Amino acid sequence: MIDLRRLRVLRAVAHYGTVTAAARALHFTPSAASQQIRQLGRELGVDLLEPHGRRVRLTPAARTLLAHADAIEARWEQAEIELRAQGDEPAGPLRVCGFPVAVSTLLAPLAAALRTSRPRLTVRIVETELRDSFDLLFEREADLAIVEAASDTPPPNDARFDQRPLLDDPFDLVVPDDHPLARLRQVDLADAAGEGWIVPLPGSTCHAHTLTACGAAGFTPAIAHHALAWDAIATLVAHRLGVALVPRLAHLPPHLPVVRVSCAGNPTRRLLTCTRRGGHEHPAVAAALEELRRIAPTVV
């Protein structure tokens, strides 16, 4: 008999990239995590770890086994869902997570709505960075996440997760209220090619969106300042230190003398709901997804 708990250690190594990171997430020592995988290999008669420099990595046999391990995890998720569906209305804790804008515009209204429509549910919200949402789902510390489609997050066909489109969030050009472009109903980004730009920090998805949108308009932005929070970016714009692309869902302080102008070409970011594979059928998650589909068209 195979100890299925060892499959979870194998999946964690694949998810986090190293035995050390997987052990940290599972509250194991690295040697204990390695021992679990080696024991699993002995049970199956194959090697699952091989030397790679000073470290170890998963073998091709381990990669083959992972496909089955992901399928087993999904079937177990489905079994839990079917058992919980035997009751009446959804009840118990529902753990949701998302990045800051998603929390304020989508998850907070979701929790308030479910408190009225599904009083037996207890919604718990966790604000996270984008990539941490996938870790919380993988670790079963969250049931539902709102994430952004990005090049460095799991692809839509990843066997561990179920990602579904929720809404497209357009980017607006934010300029000082006395800027010549502030009078326009729509702006071609090429008209702002000569401006200094205030751009989110490198490594963030919105940094990549800004560079992509400007590149599509035929120029590379001259970056004057980097900032992280949208209110900080808007404050820099208000002081005439540059212009910025800001997603429409991002709340800007109302007292600032800045104007949002829609952009030709409609640069957008796509927000997705994400669960573990098959998790969208869980009664509590299904109720939350239904409510999110009602809320989403009202917030952009």
C-alpha positions in Angstrom: 0.0 0.0 0.0 1.2 3.5 -0.9 1.0 6.2 1.9 -0.9 8.9 0.1 0.6 11.5 2.5 3.9 11.0 0.7 2.3 12.0 -2.5 1.5 15.3 -1.0 5.2 15.8 -0.1 6.0 15.0 -3.8 3.4 17.5 -5.0 4.8 20.2 -2.6 8.3 19.7 -4.0 7.0 20.2 -7.5 4.9 23.2 -6.5 7.5 25.1 -4.5 10.5 24.1 -6.7 12.8 22.7 -4.0 12.8 20.2 -1.2 13.8 22.9 1.2 10.8 25.2 0.3 8.4 22.3 0.3 9.6 21.2 3.7 9.2 24.7 5.1 5.6 24.8 3.8 4.8 21.4 5.3 6.6 22.1 8.6 9.1 19.3 7.9 12.8 19.4 8.0 14.4 19.1 4.5 15.8 15.7 5.4 12.4 14.4 6.6 10.8 15.6 3.3 13.5 13.9 1.3 13.1 10.7 3.3 9.3 10.7 2.6 9.9 10.9 -1.2 12.6 8.3 -1.1 10.4 6.0 0.9 7.6 6.5 -1.7 10.1 5.7 -4.4 11.0 2.4 -2.7 7.3 1.5 -2.4 6.9 2.0 -6.1 10.3 0.6 -7.2 11.6 3.8 -8.9 13.9 6.7 -8.1 12.0 9.9 -7.5 15.0 12.2 -6.6 18.3 12.6 -8.4 21.4 14.7 -7.7 21.5 18.1 -9.4 24.6 20.0 -8.5 24.6 20.4 -4.7 20.9 19.8 -4.5 18.4 17.2 -5.7 15.6 17.4 -8.2 12.6 15.2 -9.3 13.3 12.5 -11.8 11.2 11.9 -15.0 9.5 9.0 -13.1 8.5 11.6 -10.4 7.1 13.9 -13.1 5.0 11.0 -14.4 3.8 10.2 -11.0 2.8 13.8 -10.4 0.1 13.7 -13.0 -1.5 10.8 -11.2 -1.0 12.5 -7.8 -2.8 15.6 -9.1 -5.6 13.5 -10.3 -5.9 11.7 -6.9 -6.0 15.0 -5.1 -8.8 16.3 -7.4 -10.8 13.1 -6.9 -10.4 13.5 -3.1 -11.6 17.1 -3.4 -14.6 15.8 -5.4 -15.4 13.2 -2.7 -15.4 15.9 0.0 -17.7 18.0 -2.1 -20.2 15.2 -2.7 -20.3 14.4 1.0 -20.8 18.0 2.0 -23.5 18.4 -0.6 -25.7 16.0 1.4 -26.8 18.8 3.7 -29.1 21.7 3.2 -27.7 25.2 2.4 -24.0 25.9 2.5 -22.6 26.3 6.0 -19.3 26.6 7.8 -16.2 28.5 7.0 -15.4 29.8 3.5 -11.8 31.1 3.2 -11.2 33.5 0.3 -8.1 35.5 -0.6 -6.9 38.0 -3.1 -4.7 41.0 -3.8 -5.6 44.4 -2.2 -7.8 45.8 -5.0 -9.7 42.5 -5.3 -10.3 42.5 -1.5 -11.7 46.1 -1.5 -13.8 45.9 -4.7 -14.9 42.2 -4.8 -14.3 40.2 -1.7 -15.6 42.7 0.8 -18.9 43.1 -1.1 -19.0 39.3 -1.5 -18.7 38.7 2.3 -21.4 41.3 3.0 -23.8 39.8 0.5 -23.2 36.2 1.7 -23.8 37.3 5.3 -27.3 38.1 4.2 -28.1 35.5 1.6 -26.1 32.6 3.2 -26.2 33.3 7.0 -24.8 29.9 7.8 -21.5 30.6 6.0 -18.7 32.3 7.8 -16.5 34.1 5.2 -12.9 34.8 6.1 -10.9 37.1 3.9 -7.1 37.1 3.6 -5.3 39.8 1.7 -2.3 38.3 -0.2 0.1 39.0 -2.9 -0.9 37.5 -6.3 1.5 34.5 -6.2 0.7 33.7 -2.5 -2.9 33.0 -3.4 -1.9 29.9 -5.3 0.2 28.7 -2.4 -2.8 29.2 0.0 -5.0 27.2 -2.3 -2.4 24.4 -2.7 -1.9 24.2 1.0 -5.7 24.1 1.6 -5.6 27.3 3.6 -8.0 29.0 1.1 -11.0 27.7 -0.8 -11.3 30.5 -3.4 -9.0 33.2 -4.7 -9.3 36.1 -7.1 -6.1 36.2 -9.1 -4.8 38.0 -12.2 -3.7 36.3 -15.3 0.0 36.7 -15.6 2.9 35.1 -17.4 4.6 33.8 -14.2 1.5 32.2 -12.6 0.2 28.7 -13.2 -1.3 28.4 -16.7 -5.0 27.8 -17.3 -4.5 24.1 -17.9 -2.5 23.5 -14.7 -3.9 20.3 -13.3 -3.8 21.6 -9.7 -6.1 24.6 -10.2 -9.4 25.6 -11.8 -9.1 29.2 -13.2 -12.1 30.9 -14.7 -12.5 34.4 -16.2 -14.4 36.9 -13.9 -13.9 40.3 -15.4 -11.6 42.5 -17.5 -10.2 45.6 -15.7 -9.3 48.4 -18.1 -6.3 50.7 -17.6 -6.8 54.5 -17.6 -4.1 57.1 -18.2 -4.0 59.2 -15.0 -2.7 62.8 -15.6 -2.8 66.1 -13.6 -6.2 67.8 -13.9 -4.6 70.8 -15.8 -2.7 68.5 -18.3 -3.7 69.0 -22.0 -4.7 65.3 -22.2 -7.1 65.7 -19.3 -9.6 67.4 -21.6 -9.9 64.3 -23.9 -12.5 61.6 -23.7 -10.0 59.1 -24.9 -6.2 59.2 -25.3 -3.8 57.4 -27.6 -0.9 56.4 -25.4 1.5 57.6 -28.1 0.4 61.1 -27.2 2.0 60.6 -23.8 5.3 59.2 -25.2 7.2 62.3 -24.2 6.0 62.3 -20.6 7.9 61.0 -17.6 6.1 57.9 -16.3 5.3 56.7 -12.8 5.4 52.9 -13.0 4.7 50.1 -10.4 7.7 48.3 -9.1 9.6 45.9 -11.4 8.4 42.3 -11.0 4.7 43.4 -10.5 2.1 42.5 -13.1 1.1 46.1 -13.6 4.7 47.1 -14.3 4.6 44.5 -17.1 1.2 45.8 -18.3 2.5 49.4 -18.5 5.5 48.4 -20.6 3.3 46.2 -22.8 0.7 48.9 -23.4 3.3 51.5 -24.2 5.2 49.1 -26.4 1.9 48.4 -28.4 1.6 52.2 -28.8 5.1 52.4 -30.3 7.3 53.7 -27.5 9.2 52.7 -24.4 8.2 54.8 -21.4 10.7 57.1 -19.8 10.4 56.0 -16.2 10.7 58.9 -13.7 9.6 57.2 -10.5 8.6 53.8 -9.2 5.8 53.3 -6.6 3.8 50.4 -5.2 0.5 51.7 -3.9 -2.0 53.2 -6.3 -2.7 56.2 -4.0 1.1 56.9 -3.9 1.2 56.7 -7.7 -1.7 59.1 -8.0 -0.1 61.5 -5.5 3.0 61.6 -7.6 0.9 62.4 -10.7 -0.9 65.1 -8.7 2.4 66.8 -8.1 3.1 66.8 -11.8 5.9 64.3 -11.5 4.7 62.2 -14.4 1.7 60.2 -15.8 0.7 56.7 -15.0 -1.5 53.8 -16.2 -3.9 52.8 -13.4 -6.5 49.9 -13.5 -10.0 51.2 -13.2 -10.8 49.1 -10.1 -8.0 50.8 -8.2 -9.5 53.5 -5.9 -7.7 56.8 -6.0 -8.1 59.5 -3.3 -11.0 61.7 -4.4 -9.3 65.0 -3.2 -6.3 64.6 -5.6 -6.2 67.0 -8.6 -5.9 64.1 -11.2 -8.0 62.9 -14.1 -8.5 59.4 -15.5 -8.7 59.2 -19.3 -9.7 56.0 -21.1 -7.1 54.6 -23.5 -7.4 53.8 -27.2 -6.7 50.1 -27.7 -8.3 49.3 -24.4 -5.4 47.9 -22.4 -6.8 45.6 -19.7 -5.9 43.0 -17.1 -7.9 39.9 -16.7 -9.1 38.9 -13.2 -9.9 35.2 -12.6 -11.5 33.1 -9.9 -9.3 30.2 -8.8 -10.0 27.1 -6.8 -8.3 23.8 -6.5 -9.2 21.5 -9.4 -12.9 20.6 -9.0 -13.3 22.9 -6.0 -15.8 25.2 -7.8 -18.4 22.5 -7.2 -18.1 22.8 -3.4 -21.5 24.2 -2.2 -20.0 27.2 -0.3 -17.6 28.0 -3.2 -20.4 27.7 -5.8 -22.5 30.1 -3.8 -19.6 32.6 -3.6 -18.9 32.2 -7.4 -22.6 32.9 -8.2 -22.4 36.1 -6.0 -19.1 37.2 -7.6 -20.6 36.9 -11.1 -23.4 39.2 -9.9 -21.0 41.7 -8.4 -18.4 41.8 -11.1 -20.3 43.7 -13.8 -21.1 46.5 -11.3 -17.6 47.3 -10.1 -15.8 48.4 -13.3 
